[in-house]
Amino acid sequence: MEVQILKNEKLKRLRLRNGFTQESLANKANMKPSTYVKKENGITKFTVEEAFIISQILGCRIEDIFLNTKQPNGYKKEGN
């Protein structure tokens, strides 16, 4: 069985753009830095509450950070 690890590159970009290190964002979100690193790197998942807190800190909507907005191969919008 293959395990796919999905790093959250959007979160990383937003974190850096807002001047946070992984440790500083973890502390502001009341998380252990080691736990935050695992979550940002896709090893473990954020809880809904953690996602909400992080989105508030970064000034974004949860879906802008945590939802995959890429369309599957072959997907066409209606009318195309």
C-alpha positions in Angstrom: 0.0 0.0 0.0 1.4 3.4 -1.0 1.0 6.4 1.3 0.8 9.7 -0.4 2.2 12.6 1.6 0.8 16.0 0.5 2.7 19.0 1.7 0.6 22.1 2.1 2.6 24.4 -0.2 -0.2 27.1 0.0 0.1 27.2 3.8 3.9 27.4 3.5 3.7 30.3 1.1 1.2 32.2 3.2 3.2 31.5 6.4 6.3 32.9 4.8 4.5 35.9 3.2 3.2 36.8 6.7 6.6 36.6 8.2 6.2 33.5 10.3 8.6 30.6 10.8 7.1 27.2 11.4 7.9 27.6 15.1 6.4 31.1 15.5 3.2 30.1 13.7 3.0 27.0 15.8 3.4 29.0 19.0 0.8 31.5 17.9 -1.6 28.7 17.1 -0.9 27.1 20.5 0.7 24.0 19.0 4.0 22.2 19.6 6.4 23.2 16.8 7.2 19.6 16.0 3.5 18.8 15.6 3.0 21.8 13.3 5.9 20.8 11.1 4.5 17.3 10.7 1.1 18.7 9.7 2.5 21.3 7.3 4.6 18.6 5.7 1.5 16.3 5.3 2.6 13.6 7.7 -0.4 14.2 9.9 -3.6 16.2 9.3 -4.8 19.4 10.8 -8.0 19.3 12.8 -10.8 21.6 11.7 -10.2 23.7 14.8 -6.4 24.0 14.0 -7.2 24.9 10.4 -9.7 27.6 11.6 -7.1 29.1 14.0 -4.4 29.2 11.4 -6.6 30.7 8.8 -7.5 33.4 11.3 -3.9 34.1 12.1 -3.0 34.3 8.4 -6.1 36.4 7.5 -7.4 33.9 5.0 -10.4 31.6 4.5 -9.9 28.0 5.5 -10.7 26.8 1.9 -8.0 29.1 0.5 -5.4 27.2 2.5 -6.6 23.7 3.1 -8.8 22.7 0.1 -7.2 21.4 -3.1 -8.5 23.7 -5.9 -6.9 21.7 -8.8 -9.4 20.0 -11.0 -9.0 16.3 -11.9 -7.5 15.4 -15.3 -10.2 15.6 -18.0 -12.5 17.8 -15.8 -14.3 20.5 -17.9 -16.4 23.3 -16.5 -20.0 23.4 -17.8 -20.2 25.3 -21.0 -16.7 24.4 -22.2 
